[in-house]
């Protein structure tokens, strides 16, 4: 392969001259190429083949122990003025960043192959998709990009037709934590990543392109790039609705994307369009539509079992790349919460002893798999037109304060709801329970520019679209004084989604409160659940005193953005605060 795009060829030549690889290889995305990469990595020891009978075409990759997660403290947004990046991002001046990265990349690919990976985020023939090219010296990255994106010849052809693309330069470098940086240059639509082979730092089509760069690109082009799942819900009568939902980590995002209806909801169907990222565009009719820019899943595997997420469990039984899981004695992947088997070797390859103090699989161990392997996969994930959104849901993990579900008064209030999203930490994550962390729209690590400007962009959509989805907030995690969850969660969350859909269709009433519209207890289907009237009342209650503290805390958070905070957002905050006064 080669290219007729002069800008692309010039960039490739410049990178080759800087990094000095032994060979340059264009990636075409073919099955033959993927099989060759797998064999190459098996030969080098980068991959270990798993049990062929139980896990056909599955492989294990073990990261360097210092390279097992995103490095947010080493991730920068590089703009001429620091205020453009905002207090929500680490900032560095573009020239300083380029000088620093150029020194790191100088000669870094000697003895290695430089792979040129053209890819498309979203269906190749969709007007809502955007293309990029990642240059990398990692065969593992190439293999994962093939599973995660529409990679290869078709993407290159689109780049050559349109001309534009996001540039992504990556090298694993020496895997030295002191020489590890991920730089984003949003105004140049460019990413530079050095010193890490971990997915979120190295698969540049994912968080780096599809969120940080795309969010900036979306503002200039009039759309939204969001950290949201996309799900299709079909009633027994054949009525279909499409919902986007944003949740911080540990809030049930993957489970909702792959929800299995409870027995009481026979005839209902839930299909996954996307589990992580959604791009929202206004179509010619003024309808907000969404696509999933990815074509695969890069998911956290601990806790995944037949019981917790059957669809996810089934889809990773074949043709999957596992990263940093443990191994059983017969070469099967193992992780905490799997529910079967015993680990013989931990994620570092060391024998597991009975007195081990740490998890056998790394807590952030992953699977990479093509989306079509999901038993609940929706073919609409490949529809160039995307899907029309009925609702947008924000959610967080809160023991108290936030009710099970409420609806925003209107779009502007919904932006406030999203901007105020917060979760309480769990003991497993921090050692201290209940610390509230603000994560607006679940985008805190991923917004490529100042959050205040981002919220302003959200607030511009009533003028851009004639048909906007309703906005809701959910909280599956309300607890009683003894720490027991009040709501069963998992498949029974479909009961809440049903109320949301009925609200979108105007089929059910709601009671107005100071924070939004809540279900009347009789309008939320709890038939067959062990939930008494007192528990249901607690789930749907609004404690004004607690909410006054919540609104005050949101206001304090907003102060970080100073005069840049949109007046409309400040007005919405004041409106809710006034309604909470006795």
Number of C-alpha atoms within 10 A of each C-alpha: 10 12 13 13 16 11 13 19 13 11 13 19 11 12 20 19 12 17 20 20 19 12 13 16 14 16 21 21 23 13 10 10 15 19 12 13 16 22 15 15 19 16 11 10 12 17 21 19 20 23 16 13 9 14 18 14 17 23 26 25 21 20 19 14 12 11 19 22 17 18 16 15 11 15 22 22 28 28 21 14 12 17 16 18 23 21 15 20 24 17 23 21 15 21 12 11 21 16 10 12 19 15 11 21 22 15 17 19 23 14 12 16 17 26 21 23 25 30 31 27 26 27 24 24 15 16 12 23 16 24 26 25 25 25 27 27 27 20 18 22 23 25 22 23 28 24 23 24 27 23 27 22 19 17 26 28 16 19 24 16 11 12 15 16 21 22 23 26 22 26 25 22 20 14 19 14 14 9 14 22 23 27 26 27 24 23 14 14 19 20 25 25 27 26 23 29 25 21 23 19 30 31 26 27 30 22 22 27 29 27 25 25 27 27 26 23 22 18 17 12 11 15 24 25 28 27 26 28 25 28 26 24 20 15 15 11 8 11 9 14 19 22 26 29 28 28 30 24 14 14 19 19 19 21 20 22 27 28 27 23 18 14 11 13 15 10 12 18 17 23 23 26 33 28 27 26 25 27 27 25 25 21 18 8 9 14 20 24 23 30 29 31 28 29 24 24 23 25 18 17 27 20 16 22 19 15 13 18 19 17 23 26 18 15 18 20 16 18 17 22 26 27 27 28 30 30 27 18 12 12 20 23 28 26 29 20 14 18 14 11 14 18 24 19 21 23 27 17 14 12 16 19 12 6 6 10 7 10 15 26 24 22 21 15 22 24 23 23 27 21 23 17 19 21 16 22 20 18 11 17 27 19 16 17 18 24 24 21 22 23 21 22 27 27 28 28 26 22 21 20 18 27 22 25 24 26 24 21 18 15 17 21 23 25 22 23 27 26 24 23 24 26 24 20 19 14 11 9 10 10 9 11 12 15 13 14 14 20 20 23 27 26 25 15 19 23 28 29 26 22 24 23 19 20 21 19 17 17 20 13 19 13 8 16 17 13 18 21 21 21 27 24 24 22 25 25 27 21 17 14 8 6 10 11 14 19 20 13 17 19 18 20 20 21 19 20 18 15 21 26 21 14 19 16 11 9 9 15 14 16 11 14 16 16 22 21 18 24 21 15 15 9 13 18 14 16 9 8 11 10 14 9 10 8 15 18 14 17 24 19 17 20 14 18 12 14 18 17 13 17 18 15 15 18 16 11 13 21 12 14 18 9 10 16 19 18 11 16 21 13 14 17 20 15 14 19 20 12 13 19 10 6
